[in-house]
Amino acid sequence: MIASHLRQELCRAFCDDISVVELDAGEIAISARYSDESGDPVECFIERSESGGWFICDDGQFLPDLIGRGIDIATTARAEYLARSLKKAKAFVDKESLIIKTNQSPGRPTAGQILDFLVCLTKAKDLAFWNKERVKSTFKDDVYTALASKMDGFDLLRNSSIPHIEALQEFPADIVAIPRGIQSQSFAAAIFLVQDIRTFDEALLLWQEAAAKKIEGVWVAAIVEDGRGTNMGLTKVQRAINRIDDFSIWNLDRDASIGKIARGVTRRLIAL
């Protein structure tokens, strides 16, 4: 009896909060009890294409709004999160229109498919709530992926000190690149991913320690996430930049940033 009563109450709660409106163009708008970050109901639309197929989609505003606020939805972590969020509803992001939608089907979507889409869309909208620390983590993931694609002949270690140099074990870097093969014990590139000025200090300390101990096979570089927000004019930052082997700025020119660092590592290895 308790389960039956609870089921009735749940059905009533869901039904009372669901709105279904037929629009002029033959589309159907559905809003649910779920809310977005503004407190507005999460909505979806049932539409028919020119070829006669039916599909479910959002209003096309969510992703463009994120991009307009400076949130890059193409980064590895965010793109993977979107894909996972939408998987149950078999939905995807149309890259041209930035609309979240399902594939077309010959008949109208079922109630279960519509509810799955609304649940998945609600989960996808959590991207708007990602806090600053989580956004920061995507920068490191994305740089690692980009470097790995450019440096086929290297093993990339994350959050590691240089494994074959005992004297530098107290100076870990975000990424350590070690060449494969006979030169693996004679060279390593320590790459620091800078989101605040303290990381410049870490890069400079490693560079100074290697210089003091006359360790020639160490190359130290920094990739700055956003030069506009890292106090580049500070004396300590300029001192680090002038002493470490190389640096680049990621945010507005990512391919060139990664290419510069990859070329610098290769040139230093060849020079040894």
Protein Blocks (a to p, Z undefined) as FASTA:
>chain_A
ZZmmmmmmmmmmmmmmpccdddfkopacdddfbdcfkopacdddddddfkopacdddehl
mmmmmmmnopafkbmklmmmmmmmmmmnopacdfklopacddddfbdcdfklmmmmmmmm
mmmmmmmmocfklmmmmmmmmmmmmmmmmmmmbccdehiadfklmklmmmccfbdcddeh
jklmmgccdddddfbfklmmmmmmmmmmmmmnopakbccddddfblmlnopmbmklmmmm
mmmmbdcdfklmmmlmmmmmmmmmmmmmmmZZ
